[in-house]
């Protein structure tokens, strides 16, 4: 049983009671870990490893497990912008609804399953916890074609993406996404001009 809690604490610095349960950690084991000063209860059903700070990305990824970090939030996670959005932007499958989204400052976008599933990857949050996010290519296409995102953020993201020297595989993936999601996008033209 202690192996379950050790495995949980090795994988997550911030976790929910639901995540603990899925890892085979009971509420009594959580109580023991708190008494042993391994974890603290940050809020109802939210725990943090002693000596670490709450990882909001990890917490939201667990709390809204069908959500995928997207748009400007994904840009931050991929290091493509320095502009922090006021809310956490997540994409959910169409029909998903959770009344707690506003409480946790989550801006939700809903897509049909085929569009929702395209480009999801798991990366490490800033504290090392696993989180779901759209890959950089999908993210660039989404923000480039979003009229609500400022041009300064768009150009900063494209410049930073090009500075990472994407390879043929990334270019092919972006072209595939463009065909499926944004066939009229002028992103490729802009990238060709900026990459000179």
Secondary structure in CASP SS format (residue, H / E / C, confidence):
PFRMAT SS
TARGET T0000
AUTHOR 0000-0000-0000
METHOD secondary structure of the structure
MODEL  1
X C 1.00
X H 1.00
X H 1.00
X H 1.00
X H 1.00
X H 1.00
X H 1.00
X H 1.00
X H 1.00
X H 1.00
X H 1.00
X C 1.00
X C 1.00
X E 1.00
X E 1.00
X E 1.00
X H 1.00
X H 1.00
X H 1.00
X H 1.00
X H 1.00
X H 1.00
X C 1.00
X C 1.00
X C 1.00
X C 1.00
X H 1.00
X H 1.00
X H 1.00
X H 1.00
X H 1.00
X H 1.00
X H 1.00
X H 1.00
X H 1.00
X C 1.00
X C 1.00
X C 1.00
X E 1.00
X E 1.00
X E 1.00
X E 1.00
X E 1.00
X C 1.00
X C 1.00
X E 1.00
X E 1.00
X E 1.00
X E 1.00
X C 1.00
X C 1.00
X C 1.00
X C 1.00
X C 1.00
X C 1.00
X H 1.00
X H 1.00
X H 1.00
X H 1.00
X H 1.00
X H 1.00
X H 1.00
X H 1.00
X C 1.00
X C 1.00
X C 1.00
X C 1.00
X E 1.00
X E 1.00
X C 1.00
X H 1.00
X H 1.00
X H 1.00
X H 1.00
X H 1.00
X H 1.00
X H 1.00
X C 1.00
X C 1.00
X C 1.00
X C 1.00
X C 1.00
X C 1.00
X C 1.00
X C 1.00
X C 1.00
X C 1.00
X E 1.00
X E 1.00
X E 1.00
X E 1.00
X E 1.00
X E 1.00
X C 1.00
X C 1.00
X C 1.00
X C 1.00
X C 1.00
X C 1.00
X C 1.00
X C 1.00
X C 1.00
X C 1.00
X C 1.00
X C 1.00
X E 1.00
X E 1.00
X E 1.00
X E 1.00
X E 1.00
X E 1.00
X C 1.00
X H 1.00
X H 1.00
X H 1.00
X H 1.00
X H 1.00
X C 1.00
X C 1.00
X E 1.00
X E 1.00
X E 1.00
X E 1.00
X E 1.00
X C 1.00
X C 1.00
X C 1.00
X C 1.00
X C 1.00
X E 1.00
X E 1.00
X E 1.00
X E 1.00
X E 1.00
X C 1.00
X H 1.00
X H 1.00
X H 1.00
X H 1.00
X H 1.00
X H 1.00
X H 1.00
X H 1.00
X H 1.00
X C 1.00
X C 1.00
X C 1.00
X C 1.00
X C 1.00
X C 1.00
X H 1.00
X H 1.00
X H 1.00
X H 1.00
X H 1.00
X H 1.00
X H 1.00
X H 1.00
X H 1.00
X H 1.00
X H 1.00
X H 1.00
X H 1.00
X C 1.00
X C 1.00
X C 1.00
X C 1.00
X H 1.00
X H 1.00
X H 1.00
X H 1.00
X H 1.00
X H 1.00
X H 1.00
X H 1.00
X H 1.00
X H 1.00
X H 1.00
X H 1.00
X H 1.00
X H 1.00
X C 1.00
X C 1.00
X C 1.00
X C 1.00
X C 1.00
X H 1.00
X H 1.00
X H 1.00
X H 1.00
X H 1.00
X H 1.00
X H 1.00
X H 1.00
X C 1.00
X C 1.00
END
